[in-house]
Amino acid sequence: MGVGDESSASPQWGMVIDLAKCVGCDSCTVACKVENRTPPGVSYNVVLEEEVGTFPNVRHVNIPRPCMQCEEPPCVGVCPVSATYKREDGIVVIDADRCIGCRYCIAACPYGARSFDFGESYEDEMQGANAVTAPDYGKPRGVRGGFKAPIGTVRKCTFCAHRLERGEEPACVETCIGDARYFGDIADPQSLVSLLNASPRAFHLKEELGTRPRVTYLR
């Protein structure tokens, strides 16, 4: 089932990020950590910073980086147990019950969008932190402790798949104070994300690799 297939029963999710609107507030990073209950050292959404231009004409650019949800994800092919796969709606997910923690996918991802859960927690900073369940990959994972998924496995952004099932936007989109993020069905040519994808301002990170990301940026 490909993007643009009008007979598709499933939406094909994509995201557009307007770099001209991003103020680098990191609200997307915080919202993502709160929503997905990620442990120390694990952030599905980060904001990279870059200086462009030549002095004295230099400007600062913020580049939010979720998982690119690639059409041709290099992480899928290297997984020896087929724990990483692409869903019908195009979201690349990990079956934490199958993942053996080999981290081949982390090495294969050219965007640095995957993290390994070493079992660290915020229990020392916040009492009861380990008792809070996380909605990893669409279902609660229970309390943290011992070698039990998602501890010892790889974790990543899933466009907040559990929120999509409730008809809600990803947490990063909902909380962006600059309205820099757009989310929707890229299989619908009339959707806002499809129209923005056709903008002359649109580009993708590392397009030369042929991964065909579903996250598009606007210059």
C-alpha positions in Angstrom: 0.0 0.0 0.0 1.7 3.2 -1.1 1.3 6.9 -0.4 -1.2 8.3 -2.8 -3.1 5.1 -3.3 -6.7 6.4 -3.2 -8.0 2.9 -2.5 -6.0 2.8 0.7 -8.2 2.2 3.8 -5.5 3.5 6.1 -4.3 7.1 6.3 -0.6 7.6 5.5 0.7 9.8 8.3 3.3 12.5 7.7 4.6 15.6 9.4 5.8 19.0 8.2 8.0 21.2 10.3 8.4 24.9 9.4 11.9 25.9 10.5 11.0 29.6 10.1 8.5 29.2 12.9 10.6 27.0 15.2 11.8 29.2 18.1 13.9 26.4 19.8 11.8 26.4 23.0 12.1 22.6 23.3 8.5 22.3 24.3 8.2 19.4 21.8 11.1 17.6 23.6 9.4 18.1 27.0 6.0 17.1 25.8 7.3 14.0 24.2 9.1 12.9 27.3 6.0 13.5 29.4 3.7 11.7 27.0 5.9 8.7 26.4 7.4 8.6 29.9 10.9 8.2 28.5 13.8 7.6 31.0 17.0 9.6 31.4 19.0 9.6 28.2 16.1 8.7 26.0 14.4 11.5 24.0 12.3 10.7 20.9 12.2 14.4 19.9 15.2 16.6 20.1 15.9 20.1 18.7 19.3 20.4 16.9 20.9 23.8 16.5 22.9 25.0 13.5 24.5 28.3 12.5 24.3 29.0 8.8 25.9 31.7 6.7 29.2 33.5 6.8 30.2 36.1 9.4 28.9 38.7 9.8 25.8 37.4 8.0 25.2 34.4 10.3 21.8 33.2 11.6 20.7 30.5 14.0 18.5 27.7 12.8 16.6 25.2 15.1 16.0 21.8 13.5 13.5 19.6 15.4 14.3 15.9 14.8 11.7 13.2 15.5 11.9 9.8 13.8 11.7 10.4 10.0 9.3 7.4 9.6 11.1 6.6 6.3 9.4 5.0 3.3 12.6 3.0 2.9 13.7 2.6 6.5 17.3 1.2 6.8 16.5 0.1 10.4 14.0 -2.5 9.2 16.3 -4.5 7.0 19.1 -4.9 9.6 16.9 -6.2 12.4 17.8 -9.9 12.8 14.5 -10.8 14.5 12.1 -8.6 12.5 11.2 -6.6 15.6 11.3 -3.3 13.6 8.7 -3.0 10.9 6.5 -0.5 9.1 2.8 -0.4 9.9 0.1 -0.1 7.3 -0.2 3.6 8.0 3.5 4.1 7.3 4.7 4.5 10.9 7.9 2.5 11.7 7.5 0.8 15.1 9.3 -1.7 17.2 7.9 -4.9 18.8 9.4 -4.6 22.2 8.5 -8.2 23.0 10.7 -9.4 20.0 13.5 -6.9 20.3 16.7 -8.5 21.6 18.6 -5.3 22.1 21.3 -5.9 19.6 21.2 -2.2 18.5 21.9 -2.9 14.9 19.0 -0.6 14.0 20.6 2.3 16.0 23.7 1.9 13.9 21.7 1.8 10.7 19.6 4.9 11.4 21.2 7.9 9.6 19.2 10.3 11.7 20.1 9.2 15.2 16.5 8.8 16.0 16.7 5.6 18.1 17.7 5.1 21.7 18.5 2.1 23.9 16.8 1.8 27.2 19.5 1.0 29.8 17.0 0.9 32.6 17.7 4.3 34.2 14.9 6.1 35.9 13.9 9.3 37.5 13.1 7.6 40.8 15.8 9.5 42.7 14.4 12.8 41.5 10.7 12.0 41.7 9.1 9.6 44.1 6.9 7.0 42.4 8.4 7.6 39.0 8.9 3.9 38.4 5.2 3.2 39.1 4.0 5.3 36.1 3.2 3.3 33.1 4.3 4.3 29.6 2.2 3.9 26.5 5.1 2.4 24.5 4.0 1.3 21.0 0.3 1.5 21.7 0.1 -0.4 25.0 1.2 0.2 28.6 4.5 -1.4 29.6 3.9 -1.5 33.3 6.3 -0.4 36.0 10.0 -0.1 35.5 12.3 -2.6 37.1 14.2 -5.7 36.2 15.0 -6.7 32.6 11.6 -6.3 31.1 10.6 -4.4 27.9 11.1 -1.6 27.2 14.2 -1.9 29.4 16.9 -3.6 27.5 15.3 -2.8 24.1 15.5 0.0 21.5 12.9 2.8 21.7 11.9 5.5 19.2 9.3 8.0 18.2 6.1 6.5 16.8 4.2 9.7 16.0 2.4 9.0 19.3 0.6 6.1 17.7 -1.4 5.6 20.9 -2.7 9.2 20.6 -3.6 8.7 16.9 -5.8 5.8 17.8 -7.7 8.2 20.0 -8.1 10.7 17.2 -5.5 13.1 18.7 -2.4 14.7 17.3 1.2 13.7 18.4 2.1 15.4 21.6 4.8 17.5 19.9 2.4 18.9 17.4 -0.2 19.7 20.0 2.2 21.6 22.2 4.3 23.5 19.7 4.0 27.1 20.8 5.1 28.5 17.4 2.7 26.3 15.4 5.7 25.1 13.5 4.5 21.5 13.1 1.7 20.1 10.9 0.5 16.6 10.9 -1.9 14.7 8.7 -2.6 12.2 5.9 -0.1 12.6 3.0 -2.2 10.2 0.9 -4.9 12.9 0.8 -3.7 15.4 -1.9 -6.0 18.1 -0.4 -4.6 17.7 3.2 -2.5 20.6 4.5 0.6 18.4 4.9 0.3 17.3 1.2 0.0 20.9 0.1 3.0 21.9 2.2 5.0 19.0 0.9 4.6 20.5 -2.6 5.9 23.9 -1.5 9.2 25.1 -3.0 10.4 25.6 0.5 10.1 21.9 1.3 13.1 19.6 1.7 14.1 16.4 3.6 17.1 15.6 5.7 19.8 13.5 3.9 17.6 13.1 0.8 20.7 11.6 -1.0 20.4 8.4 1.0 17.1 7.4 -0.6 15.3 6.8 2.7 12.3 8.9 1.6 11.4 10.4 5.0 7.8 11.2 5.9 9.0 14.2 7.9 9.3 17.2 5.6 11.0 20.5 6.5 10.2 24.0 5.2 13.1 26.4 4.8 
